[in-house]
Amino acid sequence: MTQPSPGPQAARDMIPRFNEITQDLLFGEIWERPGLSKRDRSLITVAALTALYRTDQLRGHTRKALENGVTKEELVEVFQHMAFYAGWPCAVNGFKVADEVFEEE
C-alpha cells in the first residue's frame, strides 16, 4: 500500500529520519492500531486536515479515504459539516480539493 509522503523529494532527501518516522510510526503503528478502522481514521484525518486548511495533505488523504472505503458522498458530508465547525473557507477548500481528486478518478 502506498502511503502519502511527508513532502517533496528534496525534503525527504534532507530529512530521511523524518520520513522514516512518518512511515514507521505514523503509517506503521498509528494507522495500524486496532481501535479504529482505516476507514474511520480516514474520515477523522480528512476532517482534521480540512479544519486546519492543509490543502496538500488533504489531497493525498482524500485519495486514501476513497481507497479505504469512504464514499464521495460521505466526503462531501464531512466538508459540509466542517463549514460550521472549522469555517466556511476551510469547507470550500475541502470541496475544491475533493473535486480535483474526484476528477482524477
N, C-alpha and C positions, 0 to 999 in steps of 0.2 A: 504494500500500500504506500503510495507516495504521500508524503506529509508536506504541508506548507513550510517553506523555508523561512528563516528569520530575516532575510533581506537580500539585497543584490549580491552577486558573486564576489565583488570586491570586499564587501563587509564580511562575508563568510571566510574569505581568504585571510583577512586581517584578524579576525577573532574566531579561530577554529574552536576554542573551548566553549564559546557561547553557542555555536552550532551544535556541538556535542551535547551540551546540557539541554538544549532545546529538544533534540532528537531523543536522548536517553531519558531525561527526567519528565519533560512536559508530555511528549507524544508517546514515550515508552512506558512511564509509570503512571502519570496522572490520567491520561486518556484511557488507560487500560484498567483502571480500578473498577471493581465490580459494583460499586454503589449506584452508578448511573449508566444507562446505555449510551453508546456513542451518539445515537440519535438525540437523546436528551442533552448530552454535552454540547452537541452542535447547536441546538436551539438556544441554550444558555450563552454560548460563545458568540453567536450571531447577535443576540440581544445586547450583550455587553459591548461588543465592537461597534454596534450601531450607536449606542448611548455615548460612547467615547469618541465617535466620529473618526474611527480608524479605517479609512477607506481601503487602503492596500490590503490590510489583513482581512477586512470584511469580504473582499472579493474571493480570496482563497478559501475562507471558511464558509462562504455561501456555496461554493462548488462542493466542498467537503460535506456540507449539510445535505445536499441533494444526494450525494453518494451514500450517506448514512441513513437515507430513507425519509428525510424531511421533504414534504411536497412543496411545490411552488406556492400553492395556496396558503400553506402554513407559514412560509417565509413572509408572504405579503401581510399576514395577520401579525407577525412579530413586528414588522416595521410600523404598521398602523398603531399597534399597542404602544410602541416606543415613542410615538409622537406626543403622547400625553404624559409620559414619564421622563423622557430624555429631551424633548423639544422637537418642534416641527422641522427645523433644518436637519437634525440628525435623522429623522424618519425619511425626509425627502432624499437625503444622501443614500440611505439604505435602499429605497426604491430604485434609485438611479443605478446603483451598483448591481442590484439583483437583476434589473432589466438587461444590463450588459452581459451578465453571466447567463441569463436565460437565452439570450440571442446567440450565444456561443454554442448552446446545446444542439 
